[in-house]
Amino acid sequence: MTKDEIIQLAEDCGIAHQYYEIKVGKKIVTVESQTGRLLKFAKLVAEIEREACAALCSATAARSDAEAIAEAIRARGEK
């Protein structure tokens, strides 16, 4: 997923993605709301999910059945 797709999903779930401008002395500092943490979290979740999907593929590789692998991956969402 791209950064923009992750941000859009977050916004769809009610997580605000905003920029704040704060005056510090004579300068204006722009602060991004929790987006960096959200992207880091999404990256970690994706890494774990990819590993789990790869393990499923390895476990069913002997069967050479792509549809069985796809079904096993989809079933992960039901747990």
matplotlib code that plots the C-alpha trace (Angstrom):
import matplotlib.pyplot as plt

x = [0.0, 1.1, 1.3, -1.7, -3.7, -2.9, -3.8, -7.1, -8.0, -7.2, -9.5, -12.2, -12.0, -12.2, -8.6, -7.8, -4.8, -4.1, -1.3, -0.9, 1.0, 2.5, 4.2, 7.5, 9.1, 9.3, 9.1, 6.1, 6.5, 4.3, 3.4, 1.8, -0.8, 0.3, 0.6, 4.2, 3.2, 0.2, 2.4, 5.0, 2.2, 0.7, 4.2, 4.6, 1.2, 1.9, 5.2, 3.6, 0.8, 3.2, 5.1, 2.0, 0.8, 4.3, 4.0, 0.6, 2.0, 4.9, 2.5, 0.3, 3.1, 3.1, -0.5, 0.3, -3.2, -3.3, -7.0, -6.4, -3.7, -5.9, -8.7, -6.3, -5.1, -8.7, -9.6, -7.0, -9.4, -12.0, -9.8]
y = [0.0, 3.5, 6.3, 8.0, 4.8, 4.2, 7.8, 7.5, 4.3, 6.0, 8.9, 6.5, 5.0, 8.5, 9.0, 12.6, 13.5, 17.1, 19.6, 22.2, 25.4, 26.6, 29.9, 29.4, 32.8, 34.4, 31.1, 28.9, 25.2, 22.7, 19.6, 16.5, 14.7, 11.2, 10.3, 9.1, 6.7, 5.5, 4.7, 2.9, 0.8, 0.0, -1.0, -3.4, -4.9, -5.4, -7.1, -9.6, -10.3, -10.9, -13.4, -15.2, -15.3, -16.6, -19.3, -20.3, -20.5, -22.7, -25.0, -25.5, -25.4, -29.2, -29.1, -26.6, -25.2, -21.4, -21.3, -23.2, -20.7, -17.7, -19.2, -19.8, -16.2, -14.8, -17.1, -15.3, -12.3, -14.5, -15.3]
z = [0.0, -0.6, 2.0, 0.4, 0.5, 4.2, 5.0, 3.1, 5.0, 8.3, 7.3, 6.3, 9.8, 11.4, 12.2, 11.3, 9.2, 9.8, 9.7, 12.4, 12.1, 15.4, 15.9, 17.8, 18.3, 14.9, 13.0, 12.0, 12.6, 10.8, 12.8, 11.3, 13.5, 14.3, 10.6, 11.0, 13.8, 11.8, 8.8, 10.9, 12.4, 9.0, 7.7, 10.7, 10.2, 6.5, 7.2, 9.6, 7.2, 4.3, 6.4, 7.3, 3.7, 2.6, 5.3, 3.9, 0.4, 1.6, 3.5, 0.4, -2.2, -2.6, -3.7, -6.5, -6.1, -6.4, -5.5, -2.3, -1.4, -2.2, 0.0, 2.9, 2.7, 2.6, 5.6, 7.7, 7.9, 9.6, 12.6]

ax = plt.figure().add_subplot(projection="3d")
ax.plot(x, y, z, "-o")
ax.set_aspect("equal")
plt.show()
